[in-house]
Amino acid sequence: MSGDQQLAGLTVLLTRPAGRSDSLARAIEQRGGRVCEMPLIEIEPVSEPELHEQIKARIIDLDRYEMAIFVSTNAARLGMEWIDSYWPQLPKGLSAYAVGPTTAETLQAFSWPVYCSDKGVTSEDLLALPGLKNIHGQRVALFRGVGGRELIAETLRERGAQVDYIELYHRHTPDYTSDAVAEMITECHVNAIVVTSAQILDVLLHSLHHKLDVVQTIPLLVPSERVRQRALDAGLSRVITTGGASDEFILRSLNELVLTAG
């Protein structure tokens, strides 16, 4: 098989928010694979005036924090838009931390030294970084969506830090019909599904509820062992951990999937 056809025979369902899978879709198609897209999460920047004022106040006071933590690429992208609006230069002495290398790459585009675990892509991996161990009395700005896991904030507060949320976006589930996901998988002859977060996995499982048999024989690619275990506990059997949500990790796992099948 030629290098540019290494994913021939593979039809991949991508489930990220609209526009977030463009580079991955191109890469799969350049390698001979086919792509079907069905966003299972929509990202909407907060629009409520009171939330805007909360964000603005904390961004203006960003120089009072010792570190900023970004939990996702959406948090990094939207967070930097806000920071750019009020800080022509990044505040001195402010360290940046990212959950996962893809989030780190988004931040590094702004010439900001970013700390990110090379051990994994979970909140637990982030919390194991040396710079987040002895932080008693330090102030942390935690950039994220509205709601979500509390592990990072709770753990850092237990370590003596003051943690303030900067919540930038809402997550919504698209208004599909109850059978839309199952129909897409069947009609497109999908033989690999990419799910890049626990939230997207939950939407997938809810959408299929009584039709999990549709995906039982289809490899499901997830970014971490935590998400993999969540899928297994829900009754799925062919779940592969890619080691991250970046295009590089996903493409490598897709390639290994084809080689194994061959």
Buried (B, 14 or more C-beta within 10 A) or exposed (E): EEEEEBBEEBBBBBBBBEEBBEEBBEBBEEBBBBBBBBBBBBBEBBEEEEBEEBBBEBBEBBEEBBBBBBBBBBBBBBBBEBBEEEBEEBEEEBBBBBBBBBBBBBBBEEEBEBBBBEEBBBBBBBBEBEEBEEBEEBBBBBBBBBEBBEEBBEBBEEBEBBBBBBBBBBBEBBEBEEEEBBBBBEEBEBBBBBBBBBBBBBBBBEBBEEBBEBBEEBBBBBBBBBBBEBBBEBEBEBBBBBBBBBBBBBBBBBBEBBEEEE
